[in-house]
Amino acid sequence: MRTFWLSQVLAVLSLTAAAATHTVEPPDFKTYDIGYSDGSNAVEVVRAVLGENAKVYYDPATHQLMVLASSNRQVLAEKIIKQLNVPPRNVRVEVAFRGRDQNTRKAASVSGQGAVVLDNGGSRGSIRIQPRLENRRDETTSTTLQQLLVASGRQASIFIGEEIPYIEWLMEYGRRYHYVEQRLAWQRVGAYLVIEPTVIGTGPLIRVRLTPELSGRVDNAPYRTRFANVTTEVTVSDGVPFTLGGLSQKNDFYSRFLIGVDRSGARQNLDIELTAHIVDPTGPPK
């Protein structure tokens, strides 16, 4: 009898030990203020580190992450969020517009010189006719500078011009790619390039994304159209200028979009040069 009782006790102890070995730590629920961090980016980073068993959600109303994970995972989540919660670096973008304007001048005129003398014998004289034809092409250049200061990962707009010579073509292009659903009667429209610079790591490389945009008023209400399918993205180094060069991958679009109109109404083909500088928040710009 004693032997049977001892064997039962040993069986119970072994089952308890096995259960303790396989016990899963219950998850904790915590919220974290992510401060300067971008919500969607913070979710991706925390999920990648904590693993698929952790549940991570972003609440845009409170700008907080909600994390459901074990206590040791929560400690790790707190460390990650502290590393992400740093002030974004600013990027100063210098924009140089170089316009090339070609004018062709054609003219024709006739001039003459001579004299007519009247006397008793009648009139006599001579006149020399001098025709003049002019066919001349003039090329003028101009440079306009703009400066923008934008936080890394945020957006700002580069102003192209108030008048868009090829507005009908651009609207037809927008309808083709479903950016514009109907014909629009613009009361006022301007052309812009939306720029989004993002500092990669601690620098010096900067990823620059450029998206064309028409912005103005339709039916007296603000309206804008972005052409996302012709967005251009380049990676540049701090302080090194780069030229858009007509953005040849969508040259049919940009050859019409990057047209400036000066005060006299003459059209100019624009070459745009950008230089991005990482601004150190603790010191002067680089």
Helices and strands as residue ranges (DSSP letters): H 2-21, E 28-33, H 39-50, E 55-59, E 64-69, H 71-84, E 90-119, E 122-151, E 156-161, H 167-176, E 186-199, E 205-218, E 221-226, G 228-230, E 232-237, E 242-243, G 248-250, H 251-257, E 259-261, E 267-279
